[in-house]
Amino acid sequence: MNDQHFLNNIFKTQDFSAEERGLIFPKFKKVFFIKNDFLLQEGTTENQYWFVESGFVRSFVIDTEGNDISTNFYSTGDIVIDWTSFFLRNPTRENIQALTDCVCWQLDFNTFQTLFHNIRSFREQGRTTLVSSYFSLKQQSVSMIADQAKDRYLRLMKEKPHVIQNVSLKHIASFLGITDTSLSRLRKEISEE
């Protein structure tokens, strides 16, 4: 097995045997997206998920007033998925779109199910990833209610500095629940501290 293979970063040797990785890696398909390509569009059912090897992706919804609101950002090593649509097999309310040209590794729903039911370490990693995603989502939803915009921005800077450096202010502002102008003011205030 090629030690340089990107999926070695996801399915680490301490968690997966060479045999397990030999069964898992060939099931993934390398996929290229160009900037603005959709990985998933509202109203369709999520049938695959991706690990990002390179590039930036975001998920977003359109609110009741027609505004585009970012719900998450993804970059190298992240799993890109609408968990609810994928597992419950219902149409998504989110859009997932490439912000830059991207290289991803794709696995479809049926193959995921086969691996999940037949490889214990794959199942355990899947559960851990799902729980981690839930905690992150819960933290974000509570933060939107209980924290000041400045605190949300500082947390994003700390946890995902690469997003701050590579994603447009417009998308970051909508993710934080503020306007572009407010974000510019916030950034100026922070830089002067």
N, C-alpha and C positions, 0 to 999 in steps of 0.2 A: 504494500500500500504506500502511495506517495506521501511522504511526511510533509510535503509542502501544500497538500490539498487543503483548501479553505475549511472544509467541514471538520478537519482535525481540531480547529478552534472551538467548534460547537460540541462535538462528540469526543471529548478528551480521553486520552489513554487510561487515565486513572479511573474513569467511570465506565468505559466500554472496552471489551476485549477486541483484539484484532479481528476475530471471527465476526463479532457483532458489527463492527464498523464495515467489514467486508460485505455484510448483508445490507447495511443501511445506505452507504454512499452511492451505490449504483442506482438506487431508487430515486435519488434527487436528479433534477434536470437543471442545468445551468441556463439561466434566462437573462437576456439583456433588455433593459427598458431605456428609452430615450426620454429626455426631459419632457415633462407634461403627460407622458403615457399614464394611463390608469391601470393599476393592478387590480382594482375592484371599483365598481360603480354602484351607487345607490339603486336599490330595487333588484339587484342580482344576488344570488346566493354564493357565499364564499365556498369555493371548491378546492382551493389550494392555499398553502401558506408558503412564505419565503423567508430565507435568511439572507440578510443584506451582506454582500461581500464588499461592495464599494458603492458610494453615492449616498444621497439623502432622499427620504420618502416622507410624506406626511399623510395623516388621515384627517378628514374634515367632514363637517355636516353643513347643510344649508339651513339656517334658522327660519322662523316663521316670517321674518321680514326680508328674506332672500339674501341675507349676509352669509358669507363663507367663513365658518368658524373652525380653526384648527383644533383637533382633539388629541393629536400625538405626533411625535417626530421619531423617525427611525434612521439608524445609520449602521455602520459596520458592526456585524455580530448580532444585531437585533433581529428578532422574529417579527415579521409583518403579517398580521392576521386580524380579522374581526372574529374574535372567539365565539361570540353569540351566534353569528350566522354560520360559522364553520361547524359547530357542534350541534346546534338545534336545527340546522338545515332550513333556515328561513331567510327571506330577503334582508339584506343589510340596509341600514339607514345612513351608513357612512360611505364616503368615497376615499380611496387610497390612491395617491398619485405620486409619481416620481418628481422630485424637485430638481434633480440633476440626472444626468445619464447614470444608470445603475447596473450593477451586476448582482444577480440574486440566484439563490439555489431554491428551487421549487419542489414541493412535495404535494401530491393531490390527496384528497380526502380518503379515498378507498385504500391507497397505499399506506397512508398514515394509520388507518384502522388496523390493517394487517400487521404493521410493525408494532403498534401499540399493544395488540393482543398476543404477539408472539415473542417480543423481546422485553424482558423485565426492565433492563436499564433504560430502554427507550421510554417505556411507560413511566418509570420513576422521574426521568428528566422532564417528560411532558407534564406530569402533575406539578412538579416543582415550578416549572415555567408558568403554568396557569395560575398557581397560587401567587407567585411573585407579581404577575400582571394584575391580578385582582387587588393586591395590596397597593400597588402603584396607582391604579385607578381610584381606589378608595381615598388614598392620600390626596390625589389631585382634586377630587370632588369636594372633600372637606376643606381643603386649602382655598378653593374658589369662594367658599362661604365665610371662612373664619380668618383668613390671612389678608393682610394688606398686599396690594399689587407689588410693592417694593420687595416684600418678603418672598412672594412667588417668583419674582424675577431673580432674586439672589439665589434661591434654591435651584432654579433652572441653570444659572451660571455655574453653580457648584457641581450639580449632578450631570449636566450635559453641556459643557463649555463649547464643544464642537458644534452644537446646534446654534448657539449664540453667534459663533463665528461664520456660519455657513448658510443660515436660513434668513430670509428677508424679515425685516422689522414688522412688516404687515402681518405675516403669518405668526410671528412670535407674539405680537400684541393680541391677536385674536385668541391665541392659546391661553394667554394670561387674563383674558376678559377685559382688556382695556383698549383704548384707541391708539393709533400710531403716534399721535401727538403726545399723549400721556406717556407712552413708552420712551419717546425721545427725551422728554423732560426728566423721567426717572433715570435714564442712563446718564444724562448730564449731571444730575444731582449726585449719583453714585460716584462718578468720575471726579467730582469736586471734593468728596469726603476724604 
